[in-house]
Amino acid sequence: MTHDLPAAANRGASRPFGRLITAMVTPFTADGSLDLDGAARLAGHLVDEQGNDALVLNGTTGESPTTTDAEKEALIRAVAEAVGDRARIVAGVGTNDTRHTVELAAQAEKAGAHGLLVVTPYYNKPPQAGLLSHFTAVADASGLPIMVYDIPHRTGTAIATDTLVRLAEHGRIVAVKDAKGDLTATSWVLARSDLAFYCGEDALTLPALAVGSVGVVGTSTHFTGAQTKQMIEAYEAGDMATALTLHRRLLPLFTGIFRTQGVILVKAGLAAKGLPAGPVRLPLVDATSDELAQLRADCAAAGLPLPE
């Protein structure tokens, strides 16, 4: 398969949402209710202590399948107020219903979000023409910049290279959270468009930078944020030795956080650190003692031990 490269393609390193973004968990109280005070405190920690340039709220790591539209709105408002102008808020609004996605996008914009994360519609497996129409409809209806979320192992449908290139023609579709795990496909899109790619798989952040990605939307970055940002900045400064050292040091946690569903272990680790987290909502279940012990081992191996 060959691809023609448009002469006008922008190979620049635009970072519409910064370098380091964490897909934040949604803290709940012991009875499973939304913990807005905890969310504000956790967001402050992620921005001020872990160095995040932006936070994704209401993503899968934020347990969006089990939070109501009203809870999603309240979370955006609370976190936007807590972090002020210190970080950008990217609201997850994607569903497998275009009309509902457009409604959530409008709600997020009114609540104070700075951008939108729109995942590929899941389960109903639309064709590429449907994906193009879905993302375009959301972009047409919103005034916010959009990050398209390509994660075929969860949604069942990959966004094709040609579809991403066509989406890049829309002025408000500016970025991709890339969890496809196909750096060749990523390379072709980057060569043919000016989309900003954010790695959606923590352990692939450094390899993704090498083909032109500009940052990461991470999960382990609840704990590794400062070091991950240092790795990105070292790479950009041409200090490959430091970037590679940090990549290898953080690998146990980059990968270990996904030994089970990521939010389960993030919430267990946050609780161990005395940070707001609370339980997960069914159908997820809280970490077992064995899973927590393994998380402690992975954190220690990454040089970021959890308090006992």
C-alpha positions in Angstrom: 0.0 0.0 0.0 1.4 3.4 -0.9 0.5 6.8 0.4 1.0 10.1 -1.3 2.3 12.8 1.0 0.7 16.2 0.5 3.2 18.9 0.0 1.4 21.2 2.5 1.5 18.6 5.4 2.6 20.3 8.6 5.3 18.2 10.3 5.4 20.6 13.3 5.0 19.6 16.9 1.8 21.4 17.9 0.7 20.5 21.4 -2.9 21.7 21.8 -3.2 20.1 25.3 0.4 20.2 26.4 2.7 17.1 26.8 1.5 15.3 29.9 -2.2 14.4 30.3 -3.6 12.0 32.8 -7.0 10.3 32.3 -8.1 11.0 35.9 -10.1 8.5 37.9 -13.4 9.7 39.4 -13.3 9.6 43.2 -16.3 8.2 45.0 -17.3 8.2 48.6 -17.5 5.0 50.6 -21.1 4.5 49.6 -20.3 5.0 45.9 -21.5 8.6 45.6 -19.6 11.2 43.6 -16.9 12.8 45.7 -16.5 16.3 44.3 -14.3 17.6 47.1 -12.0 14.5 46.5 -12.0 15.1 42.8 -10.9 18.7 43.3 -8.1 17.6 45.6 -6.9 14.8 43.3 -6.9 17.1 40.3 -4.8 19.6 42.3 -2.3 16.9 43.1 -2.1 15.7 39.5 -1.4 19.2 38.3 0.7 20.6 41.0 2.7 17.5 42.2 2.7 15.3 39.0 3.1 18.1 36.5 0.1 17.5 34.3 -0.6 20.0 31.6 -4.2 18.7 31.2 -6.6 16.2 32.7 -9.1 14.0 30.9 -12.3 13.7 32.9 -15.1 11.3 32.3 -13.0 8.9 30.2 -13.1 5.1 30.7 -10.5 5.5 33.5 -13.0 7.9 35.0 -15.6 5.1 34.9 -17.8 7.1 32.5 -19.9 4.0 31.6 -21.3 4.1 35.2 -21.6 7.9 35.8 -24.7 9.8 34.9 -24.8 12.9 32.7 -25.4 15.1 35.7 -22.4 13.6 37.5 -20.2 14.2 34.5 -21.2 17.8 34.4 -20.7 18.3 38.1 -17.2 16.7 37.9 -16.1 19.0 35.1 -17.3 22.1 37.0 -15.6 21.0 40.3 -12.3 20.2 38.6 -12.2 23.2 36.4 -12.7 25.5 39.4 -10.1 23.6 41.4 -7.3 23.8 38.8 -8.2 27.2 37.3 -5.8 28.2 34.6 -3.0 25.8 35.7 -4.2 23.0 33.4 -6.6 22.3 30.6 -9.7 20.1 31.1 -10.5 17.6 28.3 -13.9 16.1 28.8 -14.7 12.6 27.6 -18.0 12.8 25.8 -17.9 9.9 23.4 -20.7 7.4 23.2 -22.0 5.0 20.5 -24.9 7.4 19.9 -24.0 10.5 17.9 -27.0 12.5 19.3 -26.1 11.8 22.9 -22.4 12.6 22.2 -23.4 16.0 20.8 -25.5 16.6 23.9 -22.6 15.7 26.2 -20.3 17.9 24.2 -22.5 20.9 24.6 -22.9 20.2 28.3 -19.1 19.9 28.8 -18.5 23.2 27.0 -21.0 25.0 29.2 -19.4 23.4 32.3 -16.0 24.8 31.5 -14.1 22.1 29.6 -11.3 23.3 27.3 -11.5 20.4 24.9 -13.3 17.1 24.1 -12.2 13.5 24.0 -14.4 11.6 21.6 -14.0 7.8 21.4 -14.8 5.7 18.4 -18.4 4.5 18.8 -18.3 1.0 20.4 -20.3 -2.2 20.0 -22.4 -1.1 17.0 -19.2 -1.1 14.8 -20.0 1.6 12.2 -18.2 1.6 8.9 -15.6 4.2 8.1 -18.2 6.5 6.5 -20.1 6.3 9.8 -17.1 7.2 11.8 -16.3 10.2 9.6 -19.9 11.4 9.9 -20.0 10.8 13.7 -16.8 12.8 14.5 -17.7 15.5 12.0 -21.1 16.0 13.5 -19.6 16.4 17.0 -17.0 18.9 15.7 -19.6 20.8 13.8 -21.8 21.1 16.9 -19.1 22.2 19.3 -16.8 25.2 19.6 -14.1 23.2 21.4 -11.0 21.5 20.0 -11.5 17.7 19.7 -9.2 14.8 20.5 -10.3 11.7 18.6 -9.8 8.5 20.6 -8.7 5.5 18.6 -8.8 2.3 20.7 -9.9 -0.6 18.6 -9.3 -3.4 21.2 -12.1 -1.8 23.2 -14.4 -0.4 20.6 -14.2 -3.1 18.0 -13.4 -0.7 15.2 -10.2 1.0 14.2 -10.1 4.4 12.6 -8.5 3.9 9.2 -5.6 6.1 8.2 -7.5 7.7 5.4 -10.4 8.5 7.8 -8.1 10.2 10.2 -6.5 12.2 7.4 -9.9 13.4 6.3 -10.9 14.2 9.9 -7.8 16.4 10.2 -9.3 18.7 7.6 -11.9 19.9 10.1 -10.6 22.9 12.0 -11.7 21.7 15.4 -10.4 18.1 15.1 -6.8 18.7 16.3 -5.5 15.6 18.1 -5.7 11.8 18.5 -5.4 9.7 21.6 -3.7 6.8 19.9 -4.2 3.4 21.6 -4.1 1.4 18.4 -0.6 0.1 19.1 0.3 0.4 15.4 3.2 2.9 15.0 3.3 2.3 11.2 -0.3 3.5 10.9 0.5 6.4 13.3 3.5 7.4 11.1 1.4 7.5 8.0 -1.2 9.8 9.6 1.4 12.1 11.0 3.1 12.2 7.6 -0.2 13.2 5.9 -1.8 15.6 8.4 -1.1 18.1 11.2 -2.9 16.1 13.9 -1.2 16.1 17.3 -0.8 12.5 18.4 -0.9 11.6 22.1 0.1 8.1 23.0 -2.7 6.2 24.7 -0.5 3.3 25.8 1.8 4.3 28.6 4.7 1.9 27.8 4.7 3.1 24.1 5.2 6.8 24.9 8.9 6.9 24.1 8.6 4.9 20.8 5.6 7.1 19.9 7.6 10.2 20.4 10.2 8.8 18.0 7.6 8.7 15.1 6.3 12.2 15.9 3.8 12.0 18.8 3.8 15.0 21.1 2.9 13.5 24.5 0.8 11.0 26.4 -2.7 10.5 27.8 -1.7 8.2 30.6 -3.1 6.0 33.4 0.0 5.1 35.3 0.8 8.8 35.2 -1.4 9.2 38.4 1.9 8.0 39.9 4.6 8.4 37.2 3.6 11.8 35.9 6.6 13.8 37.0 9.1 11.2 35.7 7.1 10.7 32.4 7.1 14.4 31.7 10.9 14.4 32.4 11.2 11.5 29.9 9.3 13.5 27.3 11.3 16.6 27.9 14.6 14.7 27.8 13.7 13.2 24.4 12.7 16.6 23.0 16.0 18.1 24.3 17.9 15.3 22.4 19.0 13.6 25.6 18.2 10.1 24.4 20.2 8.4 27.2 18.1 10.0 29.9 14.9 9.4 28.1 15.7 5.7 27.6 16.8 5.3 31.2 13.5 6.7 32.4 11.5 4.6 30.0 13.1 1.5 31.3 12.8 2.5 34.9 9.1 3.2 34.6 8.2 0.1 32.6 7.2 -2.0 35.6 4.5 0.6 36.4 3.7 1.6 32.8 2.7 -2.0 32.2 1.8 -3.2 35.8 -1.0 -0.7 36.2 -2.9 -2.8 33.5 -2.5 -6.2 35.2 -6.3 -5.8 35.7 -8.5 -3.0 34.5 -6.4 0.2 35.0 -8.8 2.2 37.2 -9.0 -0.7 39.7 -5.2 -0.5 40.4 -5.1 3.3 40.2 -7.7 3.6 42.9 -6.0 1.1 45.1 -2.7 2.9 44.7 -4.2 6.3 45.4 -5.9 5.0 48.5 -2.5 3.7 49.7 -1.1 7.2 49.2 -3.9 8.8 51.2 -5.3 10.5 48.1 -9.0 10.6 47.1 -10.2 7.6 45.2 -12.9 5.5 46.9 -14.4 2.3 45.5 -15.0 1.4 41.9 -18.6 0.9 40.6 -19.9 -2.4 39.4 -19.3 -4.1 37.1 -15.7 -3.3 38.1 -14.6 -4.6 41.5 -12.0 -3.3 43.9 -8.4 -4.7 44.0 -7.8 -7.8 45.9 -5.0 -8.0 48.5 -2.9 -10.0 46.1 -3.4 -7.4 43.4 -2.5 -4.6 45.8 0.6 -6.5 46.8 1.6 -6.9 43.1 1.0 -3.2 42.6 3.3 -2.4 45.5 6.0 -4.6 43.9 5.5 -2.9 40.5 5.7 0.6 42.1 8.9 -0.3 44.0 10.5 -1.7 40.8 9.8 1.6 39.2 11.4 3.5 42.0 8.1 4.9 43.2 7.2 2.8 46.3 3.7 3.1 47.9 3.5 3.9 51.6 2.9 0.8 53.7 
